[in-house]
Amino acid sequence: MNKRSIISIILGAILAVVVSIATSTEPESTAINHQIVISGFQFEPNELKVSVGDTVTWVNKDIVPHNIAIDTKQKALSSDLQSGDTFVYKVNKSLAYICGFHPSMKGKLILSQ
């Protein structure tokens, strides 16, 4: 094999690697960012279909404080949200929640199949 053939083989291999790297694509993230507005002593929407890895942001647009608490235990997930405050949660399961201050305010994050 002569020098020219070896160089051609090496350049061909390098080109194949470069093309392979340039055309490979990472899988797109399918995570979605959702928003729930707290207004009029309600969560809107009060039920939301989500997937594991999605994020949910609650925005308090009421003039009174609210928080996000686990419905069954009333354990607070968020700190107290003053008017204009937000709370971000990364979804890892279905979740029933309430406002710890106003337990009649209820919501659900439902994992979609």
C-alpha positions in Angstrom: 0.0 0.0 0.0 1.4 3.3 -0.9 1.5 6.5 1.1 -1.4 8.1 -1.0 -3.7 5.1 -0.3 -3.0 5.2 3.4 -3.8 9.0 3.6 -7.0 8.5 1.6 -8.1 5.7 4.0 -7.3 7.9 7.1 -9.1 10.9 5.6 -12.1 8.8 4.7 -12.3 7.4 8.2 -12.0 10.9 9.7 -14.7 12.2 7.4 -17.0 9.4 8.3 -16.5 10.2 12.0 -17.1 13.9 11.5 -20.3 13.3 9.4 -21.5 10.8 12.1 -21.0 13.3 14.9 -22.6 16.2 12.9 -25.7 14.3 12.0 -26.3 12.6 15.3 -29.1 14.2 17.3 -29.8 14.0 21.0 -33.3 13.0 21.8 -35.4 16.2 22.3 -36.6 16.8 25.8 -40.3 16.2 26.1 -40.6 17.9 29.5 -43.2 20.6 29.5 -43.4 23.7 31.7 -47.0 24.2 33.1 -48.4 27.1 35.0 -51.2 27.2 37.6 -52.6 30.6 38.6 -53.9 31.1 42.1 -56.6 33.7 41.8 -60.0 34.2 43.5 -59.1 31.5 46.0 -58.9 28.9 43.3 -56.2 27.0 41.4 -56.6 27.4 37.7 -56.6 24.9 36.3 -57.4 22.8 39.3 -56.6 19.5 37.5 -53.6 19.2 35.2 -52.3 16.3 33.2 -48.6 16.1 33.5 -45.7 13.7 32.8 -42.7 12.7 35.0 -40.0 15.4 34.4 -42.5 18.2 33.6 -42.3 21.3 35.8 -45.3 23.1 37.3 -45.2 26.7 38.4 -47.8 28.1 40.7 -48.2 31.9 40.5 -50.1 33.7 43.4 -52.2 36.5 41.8 -54.4 36.9 44.9 -53.7 39.6 47.5 -53.5 37.1 50.3 -50.8 34.5 50.9 -51.3 30.8 49.9 -49.1 27.7 49.9 -49.1 24.3 48.2 -49.6 21.4 50.7 -50.1 17.7 50.2 -53.8 17.1 50.5 -53.6 13.9 52.6 -51.2 15.2 55.2 -51.4 18.9 54.8 -47.6 18.9 54.7 -46.4 22.1 52.9 -44.5 21.6 49.7 -44.0 25.3 49.2 -43.2 28.2 51.5 -45.9 30.8 52.0 -46.5 32.5 48.6 -47.2 36.2 48.9 -49.0 38.1 46.1 -46.7 37.8 43.0 -44.7 34.9 44.4 -44.1 31.6 42.5 -43.4 28.0 43.4 -41.8 25.6 40.9 -42.2 21.8 41.3 -40.6 19.1 39.2 -43.2 16.3 38.7 -42.3 12.8 39.8 -45.7 11.4 40.6 -49.4 12.2 40.7 -50.2 14.7 43.4 -53.4 15.9 45.2 -52.8 19.2 46.9 -54.5 22.0 48.7 -53.7 25.5 50.0 -52.6 25.0 53.6 -54.3 28.3 54.6 -57.5 27.6 52.7 -58.2 23.9 52.6 -61.2 24.3 50.4 -58.8 25.2 47.6 -57.9 21.9 46.0 -56.0 20.7 42.9 -54.5 17.7 41.3 -51.5 16.8 39.1 -52.5 13.7 37.2 -49.8 11.6 35.5 -50.8 11.1 31.8 -50.3 7.6 30.5 
